[in-house]
């Protein structure tokens, strides 16, 4: 297919709008050819994931664009960074890493982006609206924006998200269009008790399974007896975008493009159908735990970033308790949610419990955890999935209450009754 | 044996094949300092892909994968070439930006799934600019 460029596209590519726009457009045009796009289209918002510092190359790229005078041309939020700029010294972050990660933050902030530093931009006042064309990075945010909000974004990789933000042009392909948003895989919840469907552990587990089964296709789930909360849908989004490449899912009767299964599939037949039984879910749940035994060094919550409502749910569980001296307790969140939680008096219980808070980043994006942390427990499928490879730890998956109870007991305690 | 794929990013390379039918996430799955595959749930876990012809059907997971592969190019631990079973924007992008920054794009070929399945770990493979791949058995 031949790529048709507008006058504006050619002006961008020709350098009429400056050297940064030319570099961004050159990358976008080559990507349009990779995608086999016929044309480029406008987006009206962006979320940049390239903020995460993982090495010199990403920093060089950011500073190259910044030095060329890059400015974003649409409202743009920023994903987690590689360092909590105010609190990194309290952890194991090397000074050299902190300095470079901070330079990468400054490079993107200087392009005119909002310093949101969060992987849950959909829980800020910059959440996109239904049908809005956007260019988002960050796998969980992509899944949430497409599926729960009905905004339209492809899975933008780091490095490309900023090109879209600078030019507000993207290849007109994939999930920006209606056809590719159709469901492909039908998953029927069968015999999954309502009490389990209400429980916070259900969503990371279901998401983990959805990602494994759907891989890069759009899963459609039927059989919900309850309406999940926004935070449960957040946990689901993160899980299915981690074990798979899911960028869009439909929950029939719940998400906006799925009033019925037929609507979700756009009248087409599923490529694959299967029943999701309690047995299958139990197996998925077991996969999220790699550790054996009850030993525990750290409990960590907040991937994606802990929300105001999650702080609200956590506070009463902590009240009147203290963590065991041998177990650290950490919440990762955004500066916005921290401020809201503090104003509502929800941080004091965390402090009294002996818990700590890290903002702007997370345990996967900054080398904050000391090597003495060998076994961690979390309510996040994303933390559970990545920690063994990225941090070399063993991991236990449990619910919010399990995580608190384990931190108090100093060893893993889980209430498995809903899963039996 | 030679088969033809689509040269997503044209280039020439040769190396030992490291193949799996399981998709990979470079972030959390690839150590850019050493080229080791570190996703402990992946069949290639522990293998070193630096200088190899890495054959994976596509990438999954984190958006940060593109930065990891770019960093691997910078440090010299990237695969010599990547063969996919479908178009993968993350791999293509890393290679395009590696070209932009370092003039060192990674050749990327998209093979027919049937051809992709012929690639087995340990073979020696040569990737050519036109998207053809020659395997020595």
Interface residues (C-beta under 8 A of the other chain):
Chain A: X23 X26 X27 X30 X31 X34 X35 X36 X49 X50 X52 X54 X55 X56 X57 X58 X60 X61 X64 X137 X138 X139 X142 X154 X155 X156 X157 X158 X159 X160 X161 X211 X215 X216 X241 X242 X243 X244 X245 X290 X364 X385 X386 X388 X389 X390
Chain B: X8 X9 X23 X27 X28 X29 X32 X38 X39 X40 X41 X58 X59 X60 X61 X62 X63 X64 X65 X66 X67 X68 X70 X71 X73 X74 X75 X87 X89 X90 X92 X93 X94 X96 X97 X100 X101
